Amino acid sequence: MNEMTVADLIRALERMNPEAKVRLATQPSHALEYTVGEVAEAEDGTCWIAEGEQRGYLSAEAQEALGWGRN
C-alpha cells in the first residue's frame, strides 16, 4: 500500500462538500470516531494530523463507505 501524500489528500477532499464535518475513523475491528485535532508539519516534512475528541463508535454507514465491514 502506498502512503498518501498531502497532494493525494487534497485531491480526495476537493471532491467533497466543503461544509462537511471532518472525522477520523480508527480501529476497523472496534471502529471509533474522532474529531480532527491539530495539523502540523515536522522538520522531516511529514504532515501530522492529530486525533481530537472521541465521538463514539463509527456508524455502520461510515464503516461500509470505508470498506471495513461490520464484525
PQR file with spaces between the fields and no chain letter, atoms N, CA, C, O and H, PARSE charges and radii, in Angstrom:
ATOM       1  N    MET     1       0.845   -1.186    0.000 -0.4000 1.5000
ATOM       2  CA   MET     1       0.000    0.000    0.000 -0.0000 2.0000
ATOM       3  C    MET     1       0.885    1.242    0.000  0.5500 1.7000
ATOM       4  O    MET     1       1.777    1.378    0.837 -0.5500 1.4000
ATOM       5  N    ASN     2       0.634    2.133   -0.930 -0.4000 1.5000
ATOM       6  CA   ASN     2       1.390    3.379   -0.991 -0.0000 2.0000
ATOM       7  C    ASN     2       0.899    4.344    0.075  0.5500 1.7000
ATOM       8  O    ASN     2      -0.287    4.384    0.405 -0.5500 1.4000
ATOM       9  H    ASN     2      -0.091    2.023   -1.610  0.4000 1.0000
ATOM      10  N    GLU     3       1.825    5.112    0.599 -0.4000 1.5000
ATOM      11  CA   GLU     3       1.434    6.117    1.584 -0.0000 2.0000
ATOM      12  C    GLU     3       0.788    7.306    0.894  0.5500 1.7000
ATOM      13  O    GLU     3       1.195    7.693   -0.202 -0.5500 1.4000
ATOM      14  H    GLU     3       2.788    5.080    0.331  0.4000 1.0000
ATOM      15  N    MET     4      -0.209    7.877    1.531 -0.4000 1.5000
ATOM      16  CA   MET     4      -0.896    9.043    0.999 -0.0000 2.0000
ATOM      17  C    MET     4      -0.013   10.269    1.178  0.5500 1.7000
ATOM      18  O    MET     4       0.640   10.432    2.208 -0.5500 1.4000
ATOM      19  H    MET     4      -0.539    7.562    2.421  0.4000 1.0000
ATOM      20  N    THR     5       0.001   11.125    0.170 -0.4000 1.5000
ATOM      21  CA   THR     5       0.717   12.395    0.261 -0.0000 2.0000
ATOM      22  C    THR     5      -0.282   13.514    0.535  0.5500 1.7000
ATOM      23  O    THR     5      -1.493   13.309    0.454 -0.5500 1.4000
ATOM      24  H    THR     5      -0.530   10.993   -0.667  0.4000 1.0000
ATOM      25  N    VAL     6       0.226   14.684    0.855 -0.4000 1.5000
ATOM      26  CA   VAL     6      -0.641   15.842    1.051 -0.0000 2.0000
ATOM      27  C    VAL     6      -1.423   16.115   -0.238  0.5500 1.7000
ATOM      28  O    VAL     6      -2.613   16.428   -0.180 -0.5500 1.4000
ATOM      29  H    VAL     6       1.210   14.851    0.920  0.4000 1.0000
ATOM      30  N    ALA     7      -0.769   16.001   -1.398 -0.4000 1.5000
ATOM      31  CA   ALA     7      -1.454   16.222   -2.682 -0.0000 2.0000
ATOM      32  C    ALA     7      -2.585   15.213   -2.866  0.5500 1.7000
ATOM      33  O    ALA     7      -3.660   15.584   -3.338 -0.5500 1.4000
ATOM      34  H    ALA     7       0.197   15.747   -1.445  0.4000 1.0000
ATOM      35  N    ASP     8      -2.368   13.939   -2.501 -0.4000 1.5000
ATOM      36  CA   ASP     8      -3.423   12.918   -2.594 -0.0000 2.0000
ATOM      37  C    ASP     8      -4.613   13.298   -1.711  0.5500 1.7000
ATOM      38  O    ASP     8      -5.767   13.197   -2.127 -0.5500 1.4000
ATOM      39  H    ASP     8      -1.495   13.638   -2.117  0.4000 1.0000
ATOM      40  N    LEU     9      -4.315   13.734   -0.495 -0.4000 1.5000
ATOM      41  CA   LEU     9      -5.374   14.103    0.445 -0.0000 2.0000
ATOM      42  C    LEU     9      -6.163   15.307   -0.066  0.5500 1.7000
ATOM      43  O    LEU     9      -7.391   15.326    0.015 -0.5500 1.4000
ATOM      44  H    LEU     9      -3.378   13.816   -0.156  0.4000 1.0000
ATOM      45  N    ILE    10      -5.470   16.299   -0.585 -0.4000 1.5000
ATOM      46  CA   ILE    10      -6.141   17.479   -1.131 -0.0000 2.0000
ATOM      47  C    ILE    10      -7.064   17.083   -2.277  0.5500 1.7000
ATOM      48  O    ILE    10      -8.207   17.536   -2.335 -0.5500 1.4000
ATOM      49  H    ILE    10      -4.472   16.284   -0.651  0.4000 1.0000
ATOM      50  N    ARG    11      -6.579   16.243   -3.187 -0.4000 1.5000
ATOM      51  CA   ARG    11      -7.418   15.805   -4.316 -0.0000 2.0000
ATOM      52  C    ARG    11      -8.675   15.084   -3.823  0.5500 1.7000
ATOM      53  O    ARG    11      -9.771   15.315   -4.335 -0.5500 1.4000
ATOM      54  H    ARG    11      -5.651   15.875   -3.140  0.4000 1.0000
ATOM      55  N    ALA    12      -8.509   14.211   -2.828 -0.4000 1.5000
ATOM      56  CA   ALA    12      -9.663   13.483   -2.283 -0.0000 2.0000
ATOM      57  C    ALA    12     -10.658   14.446   -1.637  0.5500 1.7000
ATOM      58  O    ALA    12     -11.866   14.309   -1.832 -0.5500 1.4000
ATOM      59  H    ALA    12      -7.619   14.024   -2.412  0.4000 1.0000
ATOM      60  N    LEU    13     -10.166   15.409   -0.879 -0.4000 1.5000
ATOM      61  CA   LEU    13     -11.045   16.348   -0.182 -0.0000 2.0000
ATOM      62  C    LEU    13     -11.733   17.325   -1.135  0.5500 1.7000
ATOM      63  O    LEU    13     -12.837   17.787   -0.848 -0.5500 1.4000
ATOM      64  H    LEU    13      -9.185   15.521   -0.721  0.4000 1.0000
ATOM      65  N    GLU    14     -11.098   17.646   -2.262 -0.4000 1.5000
ATOM      66  CA   GLU    14     -11.692   18.580   -3.215 -0.0000 2.0000
ATOM      67  C    GLU    14     -12.981   18.034   -3.830  0.5500 1.7000
ATOM      68  O    GLU    14     -13.802   18.805   -4.326 -0.5500 1.4000
ATOM      69  H    GLU    14     -10.201   17.270   -2.495  0.4000 1.0000
ATOM      70  N    ARG    15     -13.166   16.704   -3.802 -0.4000 1.5000
ATOM      71  CA   ARG    15     -14.368   16.085   -4.362 -0.0000 2.0000
ATOM      72  C    ARG    15     -15.536   16.108   -3.371  0.5500 1.7000
ATOM      73  O    ARG    15     -16.649   15.712   -3.717 -0.5500 1.4000
ATOM      74  H    ARG    15     -12.499   16.078   -3.399  0.4000 1.0000
ATOM      75  N    MET    16     -15.289   16.562   -2.163 -0.4000 1.5000
ATOM      76  CA   MET    16     -16.310   16.500   -1.104 -0.0000 2.0000
ATOM      77  C    MET    16     -16.911   17.867   -0.822  0.5500 1.7000
ATOM      78  O    MET    16     -16.383   18.902   -1.226 -0.5500 1.4000
ATOM      79  H    MET    16     -14.385   16.884   -1.882  0.4000 1.0000
ATOM      80  N    ASN    17     -18.027   17.836   -0.118 -0.4000 1.5000
ATOM      81  CA   ASN    17     -18.718   19.054    0.292 -0.0000 2.0000
ATOM      82  C    ASN    17     -17.804   19.860    1.220  0.5500 1.7000
ATOM      83  O    ASN    17     -17.399   19.352    2.266 -0.5500 1.4000
ATOM      84  H    ASN    17     -18.457   16.995    0.211  0.4000 1.0000
ATOM      85  N    PRO    18     -17.476   21.091    0.864 -0.5600 1.5000
ATOM      86  CA   PRO    18     -16.561   21.874    1.712  0.2800 2.0000
ATOM      87  C    PRO    18     -17.146   22.239    3.069  0.5500 1.7000
ATOM      88  O    PRO    18     -16.410   22.683    3.951 -0.5500 1.4000
ATOM      89  N    GLU    19     -18.443   22.065    3.256 -0.4000 1.5000
ATOM      90  CA   GLU    19     -19.085   22.347    4.539 -0.0000 2.0000
ATOM      91  C    GLU    19     -19.217   21.105    5.412  0.5500 1.7000
ATOM      92  O    GLU    19     -19.674   21.200    6.551 -0.5500 1.4000
ATOM      93  H    GLU    19     -19.041   21.705    2.540  0.4000 1.0000
ATOM      94  N    ALA    20     -18.822   19.935    4.896 -0.4000 1.5000
ATOM      95  CA   ALA    20     -18.943   18.683    5.647 -0.0000 2.0000
ATOM      96  C    ALA    20     -17.979   18.654    6.833  0.5500 1.7000
ATOM      97  O    ALA    20     -16.873   19.189    6.757 -0.5500 1.4000
ATOM      98  H    ALA    20     -18.450   19.857    3.971  0.4000 1.0000
ATOM      99  N    LYS    21     -18.405   18.028    7.920 -0.4000 1.5000
ATOM     100  CA   LYS    21     -17.532   17.833    9.077 -0.0000 2.0000
ATOM     101  C    LYS    21     -16.447   16.821    8.709  0.5500 1.7000
ATOM     102  O    LYS    21     -16.652   15.955    7.859 -0.5500 1.4000
ATOM     103  H    LYS    21     -19.303   17.593    7.982  0.4000 1.0000
ATOM     104  N    VAL    22     -15.303   16.941    9.356 -0.4000 1.5000
ATOM     105  CA   VAL    22     -14.199   16.006    9.138 -0.0000 2.0000
ATOM     106  C    VAL    22     -14.030   15.160   10.391  0.5500 1.7000
ATOM     107  O    VAL    22     -13.998   15.684   11.505 -0.5500 1.4000
ATOM     108  H    VAL    22     -15.136   17.645   10.047  0.4000 1.0000
ATOM     109  N    ARG    23     -13.924   13.856   10.202 -0.4000 1.5000
ATOM     110  CA   ARG    23     -13.719   12.924   11.307 -0.0000 2.0000
ATOM     111  C    ARG    23     -12.616   11.945   10.946  0.5500 1.7000
ATOM     112  O    ARG    23     -12.337   11.712    9.770 -0.5500 1.4000
ATOM     113  H    ARG    23     -13.950   13.432    9.297  0.4000 1.0000
ATOM     114  N    LEU    24     -11.993   11.376   11.964 -0.4000 1.5000
ATOM     115  CA   LEU    24     -11.027   10.292   11.794 -0.0000 2.0000
ATOM     116  C    LEU    24     -11.696    8.997   12.222  0.5500 1.7000
ATOM     117  O    LEU    24     -12.377    8.952   13.246 -0.5500 1.4000
ATOM     118  H    LEU    24     -12.219   11.565   12.920  0.4000 1.0000
ATOM     119  N    ALA    25     -11.504    7.957   11.446 -0.4000 1.5000
ATOM     120  CA   ALA    25     -12.002    6.629   11.797 -0.0000 2.0000
ATOM     121  C    ALA    25     -10.795    5.771   12.160  0.5500 1.7000
ATOM     122  O    ALA    25      -9.807    5.739   11.427 -0.5500 1.4000
ATOM     123  H    ALA    25     -10.951    7.993   10.613  0.4000 1.0000
ATOM     124  N    THR    26     -10.877    5.080   13.289 -0.4000 1.5000
ATOM     125  CA   THR    26      -9.757    4.252   13.739 -0.0000 2.0000
ATOM     126  C    THR    26     -10.239    2.856   14.107  0.5500 1.7000
ATOM     127  O    THR    26     -11.427    2.634   14.338 -0.5500 1.4000
ATOM     128  H    THR    26     -11.680    5.106   13.884  0.4000 1.0000
ATOM     129  N    GLN    27      -9.302    1.924   14.158 -0.4000 1.5000
ATOM     130  CA   GLN    27      -9.524    0.565   14.656 -0.0000 2.0000
ATOM     131  C    GLN    27     -10.656   -0.168   13.943  0.5500 1.7000
ATOM     132  O    GLN    27     -11.739   -0.310   14.511 -0.5500 1.4000
ATOM     133  H    GLN    27      -8.337    2.104   13.970  0.4000 1.0000
ATOM     134  N    PRO    28     -10.438   -0.637   12.716 -0.5600 1.5000
ATOM     135  CA   PRO    28     -11.519   -1.302   11.971  0.2800 2.0000
ATOM     136  C    PRO    28     -12.247   -2.407   12.741  0.5500 1.7000
ATOM     137  O    PRO    28     -13.450   -2.583   12.548 -0.5500 1.4000
ATOM     138  N    SER    29     -11.564   -3.147   13.597 -0.4000 1.5000
ATOM     139  CA   SER    29     -12.231   -4.241   14.314 -0.0000 2.0000
ATOM     140  C    SER    29     -13.033   -3.753   15.529  0.5500 1.7000
ATOM     141  O    SER    29     -13.851   -4.498   16.069 -0.5500 1.4000
ATOM     142  H    SER    29     -10.587   -3.004   13.754  0.4000 1.0000
ATOM     143  N    HIS    30     -12.805   -2.530   15.951 -0.4000 1.5000
ATOM     144  CA   HIS    30     -13.541   -1.911   17.066 -0.0000 2.0000
ATOM     145  C    HIS    30     -13.664   -0.424   16.718  0.5500 1.7000
ATOM     146  O    HIS    30     -13.119    0.438   17.406 -0.5500 1.4000
ATOM     147  H    HIS    30     -12.140   -1.925   15.513  0.4000 1.0000
ATOM     148  N    ALA    31     -14.394   -0.149   15.636 -0.4000 1.5000
ATOM     149  CA   ALA    31     -14.365    1.149   14.960 -0.0000 2.0000
ATOM     150  C    ALA    31     -14.827    2.307   15.846  0.5500 1.7000
ATOM     151  O    ALA    31     -15.919    2.287   16.415 -0.5500 1.4000
ATOM     152  H    ALA    31     -14.837   -0.850   15.078  0.4000 1.0000
ATOM     153  N    LEU    32     -13.959    3.313   15.942 -0.4000 1.5000
ATOM     154  CA   LEU    32     -14.241    4.520   16.716 -0.0000 2.0000
ATOM     155  C    LEU    32     -14.160    5.741   15.816  0.5500 1.7000
ATOM     156  O    LEU    32     -13.516    5.718   14.767 -0.5500 1.4000
ATOM     157  H    LEU    32     -13.072    3.329   15.480  0.4000 1.0000
ATOM     158  N    GLU    33     -14.825    6.809   16.244 -0.4000 1.5000
ATOM     159  CA   GLU    33     -14.878    8.071   15.506 -0.0000 2.0000
ATOM     160  C    GLU    33     -14.261    9.173   16.363  0.5500 1.7000
ATOM     161  O    GLU    33     -14.566    9.293   17.549 -0.5500 1.4000
ATOM     162  H    GLU    33     -15.348    6.828   17.096  0.4000 1.0000
ATOM     163  N    TYR    34     -13.378    9.988   15.741 -0.4000 1.5000
ATOM     164  CA   TYR    34     -12.731   11.104   16.425 -0.0000 2.0000
ATOM     165  C    TYR    34     -12.872   12.372   15.603  0.5500 1.7000
ATOM     166  O    TYR    34     -12.958   12.312   14.376 -0.5500 1.4000
ATOM     167  H    TYR    34     -13.130    9.890   14.777  0.4000 1.0000
ATOM     168  N    THR    35     -12.896   13.514   16.267 -0.4000 1.5000
ATOM     169  CA   THR    35     -12.756   14.778   15.558 -0.0000 2.0000
ATOM     170  C    THR    35     -11.288   14.914   15.159  0.5500 1.7000
ATOM     171  O    THR    35     -10.441   14.144   15.611 -0.5500 1.4000
ATOM     172  H    THR    35     -12.825   13.563   17.263  0.4000 1.0000
ATOM     173  N    VAL    36     -10.996   15.892   14.316 -0.4000 1.5000
ATOM     174  CA   VAL    36      -9.617   16.149   13.908 -0.0000 2.0000
ATOM     175  C    VAL    36      -9.035   17.198   14.847  0.5500 1.7000
ATOM     176  O    VAL    36      -9.667   18.214   15.134 -0.5500 1.4000
ATOM     177  H    VAL    36     -11.684   16.518   13.949  0.4000 1.0000
ATOM     178  N    GLY    37      -7.829   16.934   15.318 -0.4000 1.5000
ATOM     179  CA   GLY    37      -7.140   17.874   16.194 -0.0000 2.0000
ATOM     180  C    GLY    37      -6.206   18.772   15.400  0.5500 1.7000
ATOM     181  O    GLY    37      -6.567   19.264   14.331 -0.5500 1.4000
ATOM     182  H    GLY    37      -7.316   16.108   15.085  0.4000 1.0000
ATOM     183  N    GLU    38      -5.037   18.979   15.911 -0.4000 1.5000
ATOM     184  CA   GLU    38      -4.046   19.841   15.270 -0.0000 2.0000
ATOM     185  C    GLU    38      -3.490   19.205   14.005  0.5500 1.7000
ATOM     186  O    GLU    38      -3.450   17.982   13.874 -0.5500 1.4000
ATOM     187  H    GLU    38      -4.744   18.580   16.779  0.4000 1.0000
ATOM     188  N    VAL    39      -3.062   20.053   13.075 -0.4000 1.5000
ATOM     189  CA   VAL    39      -2.361   19.626   11.866 -0.0000 2.0000
ATOM     190  C    VAL    39      -1.015   20.339   11.890  0.5500 1.7000
ATOM     191  O    VAL    39      -0.953   21.556   12.063 -0.5500 1.4000
ATOM     192  H    VAL    39      -3.095   21.047   13.181  0.4000 1.0000
ATOM     193  N    ALA    40       0.061   19.575   11.714 -0.4000 1.5000
ATOM     194  CA   ALA    40       1.389   20.166   11.818 -0.0000 2.0000
ATOM     195  C    ALA    40       2.344   19.480   10.847  0.5500 1.7000
ATOM     196  O    ALA    40       2.095   18.367   10.383 -0.5500 1.4000
ATOM     197  H    ALA    40       0.010   18.586   11.573  0.4000 1.0000
ATOM     198  N    GLU    41       3.433   20.168   10.553 -0.4000 1.5000
ATOM     199  CA   GLU    41       4.491   19.599    9.716 -0.0000 2.0000
ATOM     200  C    GLU    41       5.757   19.457   10.554  0.5500 1.7000
ATOM     201  O    GLU    41       6.197   20.407   11.201 -0.5500 1.4000
ATOM     202  H    GLU    41       3.634   21.072   10.929  0.4000 1.0000
ATOM     203  N    ALA    42       6.332   18.267   10.533 -0.4000 1.5000
ATOM     204  CA   ALA    42       7.568   18.010   11.273 -0.0000 2.0000
ATOM     205  C    ALA    42       8.765   18.497   10.459  0.5500 1.7000
ATOM     206  O    ALA    42       8.641   18.798    9.272 -0.5500 1.4000
ATOM     207  H    ALA    42       5.975   17.495   10.007  0.4000 1.0000
ATOM     208  N    GLU    43       9.912   18.569   11.105 -0.4000 1.5000
ATOM     209  CA   GLU    43      11.127   19.016   10.430 -0.0000 2.0000
ATOM     210  C    GLU    43      11.492   18.145    9.239  0.5500 1.7000
ATOM     211  O    GLU    43      12.111   18.625    8.290 -0.5500 1.4000
ATOM     212  H    GLU    43      10.013   18.325   12.070  0.4000 1.0000
ATOM     213  N    ASP    44      11.114   16.860    9.274 -0.4000 1.5000
ATOM     214  CA   ASP    44      11.431   15.970    8.152 -0.0000 2.0000
ATOM     215  C    ASP    44      10.445   16.109    6.996  0.5500 1.7000
ATOM     216  O    ASP    44      10.553   15.391    6.001 -0.5500 1.4000
ATOM     217  H    ASP    44      10.611   16.470   10.045  0.4000 1.0000
ATOM     218  N    GLY    45       9.464   17.044    7.119 -0.4000 1.5000
ATOM     219  CA   GLY    45       8.499   17.289    6.064 -0.0000 2.0000
ATOM     220  C    GLY    45       7.224   16.470    6.172  0.5500 1.7000
ATOM     221  O    GLY    45       6.316   16.636    5.357 -0.5500 1.4000
ATOM     222  H    GLY    45       9.376   17.627    7.926  0.4000 1.0000
ATOM     223  N    THR    46       7.138   15.589    7.164 -0.4000 1.5000
ATOM     224  CA   THR    46       5.942   14.777    7.335 -0.0000 2.0000
ATOM     225  C    THR    46       4.803   15.634    7.865  0.5500 1.7000
ATOM     226  O    THR    46       4.994   16.428    8.786 -0.5500 1.4000
ATOM     227  H    THR    46       7.875   15.454    7.825  0.4000 1.0000
ATOM     228  N    CYS    47       3.614   15.472    7.282 -0.4000 1.5000
ATOM     229  CA   CYS    47       2.408   16.157    7.746 -0.0000 2.0000
ATOM     230  C    CYS    47       1.730   15.269    8.778  0.5500 1.7000
ATOM     231  O    CYS    47       1.461   14.099    8.506 -0.5500 1.4000
ATOM     232  H    CYS    47       3.459   14.827    6.534  0.4000 1.0000
ATOM     233  N    TRP    48       1.454   15.808    9.947 -0.4000 1.5000
ATOM     234  CA   TRP    48       0.795   15.056   11.025 -0.0000 2.0000
ATOM     235  C    TRP    48      -0.589   15.620   11.273  0.5500 1.7000
ATOM     236  O    TRP    48      -0.770   16.833   11.380 -0.5500 1.4000
ATOM     237  H    TRP    48       1.672   16.759   10.168  0.4000 1.0000
ATOM     238  N    ILE    49      -1.569   14.725   11.365 -0.4000 1.5000
ATOM     239  CA   ILE    49      -2.944   15.091   11.696 -0.0000 2.0000
ATOM     240  C    ILE    49      -3.281   14.362   12.990  0.5500 1.7000
ATOM     241  O    ILE    49      -3.317   13.132   13.028 -0.5500 1.4000
ATOM     242  H    ILE    49      -1.422   13.739   11.278  0.4000 1.0000
ATOM     243  N    ALA    50      -3.524   15.118   14.034 -0.4000 1.5000
ATOM     244  CA   ALA    50      -3.778   14.528   15.353 -0.0000 2.0000
ATOM     245  C    ALA    50      -5.262   14.265   15.553  0.5500 1.7000
ATOM     246  O    ALA    50      -6.113   14.973   15.015 -0.5500 1.4000
ATOM     247  H    ALA    50      -3.495   16.117   14.003  0.4000 1.0000
ATOM     248  N    GLU    51      -5.556   13.240   16.332 -0.4000 1.5000
ATOM     249  CA   GLU    51      -6.944   12.995   16.708 -0.0000 2.0000
ATOM     250  C    GLU    51      -7.366   14.050   17.713  0.5500 1.7000
ATOM     251  O    GLU    51      -6.570   14.515   18.529 -0.5500 1.4000
ATOM     252  H    GLU    51      -4.865   12.665   16.769  0.4000 1.0000
ATOM     253  N    GLY    52      -8.639   14.417   17.636 -0.4000 1.5000
ATOM     254  CA   GLY    52      -9.215   15.345   18.607 -0.0000 2.0000
ATOM     255  C    GLY    52      -9.966   14.559   19.662  0.5500 1.7000
ATOM     256  O    GLY    52      -9.384   13.712   20.340 -0.5500 1.4000
ATOM     257  H    GLY    52      -9.286   14.039   16.974  0.4000 1.0000
ATOM     258  N    GLU    53     -11.248   14.831   19.807 -0.4000 1.5000
ATOM     259  CA   GLU    53     -12.077   14.165   20.810 -0.0000 2.0000
ATOM     260  C    GLU    53     -12.722   12.903   20.245  0.5500 1.7000
ATOM     261  O    GLU    53     -13.123   12.866   19.082 -0.5500 1.4000
ATOM     262  H    GLU    53     -11.721   15.519   19.256  0.4000 1.0000
ATOM     263  N    GLN    54     -12.816   11.874   21.078 -0.4000 1.5000
ATOM     264  CA   GLN    54     -13.556   10.680   20.673 -0.0000 2.0000
ATOM     265  C    GLN    54     -15.035   11.017   20.674  0.5500 1.7000
ATOM     266  O    GLN    54     -15.552   11.570   21.644 -0.5500 1.4000
ATOM     267  H    GLN    54     -12.490   11.904   22.023  0.4000 1.0000
ATOM     268  N    ARG    55     -15.720   10.682   19.575 -0.4000 1.5000
ATOM     269  CA   ARG    55     -17.138   10.995   19.442 -0.0000 2.0000
ATOM     270  C    ARG    55     -18.024    9.771   19.615  0.5500 1.7000
ATOM     271  O    ARG    55     -19.249    9.889   19.613 -0.5500 1.4000
ATOM     272  H    ARG    55     -15.300   10.233   18.787  0.4000 1.0000
ATOM     273  N    GLY    56     -17.432    8.619   19.762 -0.4000 1.5000
ATOM     274  CA   GLY    56     -18.216    7.400   19.921 -0.0000 2.0000
ATOM     275  C    GLY    56     -17.791    6.358   18.919  0.5500 1.7000
ATOM     276  O    GLY    56     -16.691    6.407   18.368 -0.5500 1.4000
ATOM     277  H    GLY    56     -16.436    8.522   19.764  0.4000 1.0000
ATOM     278  N    TYR    57     -18.692    5.405   18.689 -0.4000 1.5000
ATOM     279  CA   TYR    57     -18.416    4.339   17.729 -0.0000 2.0000
ATOM     280  C    TYR    57     -18.733    4.814   16.319  0.5500 1.7000
ATOM     281  O    TYR    57     -19.622    5.640   16.113 -0.5500 1.4000
ATOM     282  H    TYR    57     -19.585    5.365   19.136  0.4000 1.0000
ATOM     283  N    LEU    58     -18.005    4.289   15.366 -0.4000 1.5000
ATOM     284  CA   LEU    58     -18.197    4.637   13.966 -0.0000 2.0000
ATOM     285  C    LEU    58     -19.495    4.017   13.458  0.5500 1.7000
ATOM     286  O    LEU    58     -19.771    2.847   13.724 -0.5500 1.4000
ATOM     287  H    LEU    58     -17.283    3.618   15.533  0.4000 1.0000
ATOM     288  N    SER    59     -20.284    4.791   12.735 -0.4000 1.5000
ATOM     289  CA   SER    59     -21.570    4.297   12.223 -0.0000 2.0000
ATOM     290  C    SER    59     -21.363    3.177   11.203  0.5500 1.7000
ATOM     291  O    SER    59     -20.306    3.068   10.581 -0.5500 1.4000
ATOM     292  H    SER    59     -20.059    5.741   12.519  0.4000 1.0000
ATOM     293  N    ALA    60     -22.394    2.351   11.048 -0.4000 1.5000
ATOM     294  CA   ALA    60     -22.362    1.273   10.059 -0.0000 2.0000
ATOM     295  C    ALA    60     -22.172    1.849    8.657  0.5500 1.7000
ATOM     296  O    ALA    60     -21.461    1.272    7.834 -0.5500 1.4000
ATOM     297  H    ALA    60     -23.252    2.439   11.553  0.4000 1.0000
ATOM     298  N    GLU    61     -22.811    2.991    8.389 -0.4000 1.5000
ATOM     299  CA   GLU    61     -22.688    3.641    7.079 -0.0000 2.0000
ATOM     300  C    GLU    61     -21.233    4.031    6.798  0.5500 1.7000
ATOM     301  O    GLU    61     -20.732    3.807    5.696 -0.5500 1.4000
ATOM     302  H    GLU    61     -23.388    3.460    9.058  0.4000 1.0000
ATOM     303  N    ALA    62     -20.561    4.612    7.791 -0.4000 1.5000
ATOM     304  CA   ALA    62     -19.163    5.010    7.616 -0.0000 2.0000
ATOM     305  C    ALA    62     -18.261    3.795    7.450  0.5500 1.7000
ATOM     306  O    ALA    62     -17.347    3.808    6.625 -0.5500 1.4000
ATOM     307  H    ALA    62     -20.969    4.794    8.686  0.4000 1.0000
ATOM     308  N    GLN    63     -18.514    2.737    8.235 -0.4000 1.5000
ATOM     309  CA   GLN    63     -17.722    1.517    8.100 -0.0000 2.0000
ATOM     310  C    GLN    63     -17.863    0.928    6.703  0.5500 1.7000
ATOM     311  O    GLN    63     -16.885    0.478    6.105 -0.5500 1.4000
ATOM     312  H    GLN    63     -19.257    2.727    8.905  0.4000 1.0000
ATOM     313  N    GLU    64     -19.089    0.937    6.190 -0.4000 1.5000
ATOM     314  CA   GLU    64     -19.325    0.414    4.835 -0.0000 2.0000
ATOM     315  C    GLU    64     -18.609    1.269    3.797  0.5500 1.7000
ATOM     316  O    GLU    64     -17.994    0.738    2.872 -0.5500 1.4000
ATOM     317  H    GLU    64     -19.884    1.303    6.675  0.4000 1.0000
ATOM     318  N    ALA    65     -18.687    2.596    3.944 -0.4000 1.5000
ATOM     319  CA   ALA    65     -18.030    3.513    2.995 -0.0000 2.0000
ATOM     320  C    ALA    65     -16.513    3.308    2.974  0.5500 1.7000
ATOM     321  O    ALA    65     -15.864    3.475    1.941 -0.5500 1.4000
ATOM     322  H    ALA    65     -19.187    3.027    4.695  0.4000 1.0000
ATOM     323  N    LEU    66     -15.967    2.945    4.127 -0.4000 1.5000
ATOM     324  CA   LEU    66     -14.520    2.702    4.224 -0.0000 2.0000
ATOM     325  C    LEU    66     -14.143    1.282    3.817  0.5500 1.7000
ATOM     326  O    LEU    66     -12.962    0.952    3.706 -0.5500 1.4000
ATOM     327  H    LEU    66     -16.494    2.809    4.966  0.4000 1.0000
ATOM     328  N    GLY    67     -15.146    0.451    3.598 -0.4000 1.5000
ATOM     329  CA   GLY    67     -14.885   -0.952    3.223 -0.0000 2.0000
ATOM     330  C    GLY    67     -14.414   -1.798    4.374  0.5500 1.7000
ATOM     331  O    GLY    67     -13.729   -2.802    4.176 -0.5500 1.4000
ATOM     332  H    GLY    67     -16.105    0.719    3.688  0.4000 1.0000
ATOM     333  N    TRP    68     -14.781   -1.394    5.597 -0.4000 1.5000
ATOM     334  CA   TRP    68     -14.336   -2.137    6.779 -0.0000 2.0000
ATOM     335  C    TRP    68     -15.228   -3.305    7.120  0.5500 1.7000
ATOM     336  O    TRP    68     -14.759   -4.272    7.721 -0.5500 1.4000
ATOM     337  H    TRP    68     -15.338   -0.579    5.757  0.4000 1.0000
ATOM     338  N    GLY    69     -16.493   -3.254    6.762 -0.4000 1.5000
ATOM     339  CA   GLY    69     -17.417   -4.325    7.141 -0.0000 2.0000
ATOM     340  C    GLY    69     -17.650   -4.332    8.634  0.5500 1.7000
ATOM     341  O    GLY    69     -16.851   -3.790    9.398 -0.5500 1.4000
ATOM     342  H    GLY    69     -16.874   -2.469    6.274  0.4000 1.0000
ATOM     343  N    ARG    70     -18.709   -4.924    9.038 -0.4000 1.5000
ATOM     344  CA   ARG    70     -19.049   -4.999   10.464 -0.0000 2.0000
ATOM     345  C    ARG    70     -18.603   -6.328   11.002  0.5500 1.7000
ATOM     346  O    ARG    70     -18.783   -7.362   10.359 -0.5500 1.4000
ATOM     347  H    ARG    70     -19.358   -5.363    8.417  0.4000 1.0000
ATOM     348  N    ASN    71     -18.022   -6.305   12.181 -0.4000 1.5000
ATOM     349  CA   ASN    71     -17.583   -7.545   12.841 -0.0000 2.0000
ATOM     350  C    ASN    71     -18.581   -7.976   13.871  0.5500 1.7000
ATOM     351  O    ASN    71     -18.386   -8.997   14.531 -0.5500 1.4000
ATOM     352  H    ASN    71     -17.876   -5.465   12.703  0.4000 1.0000
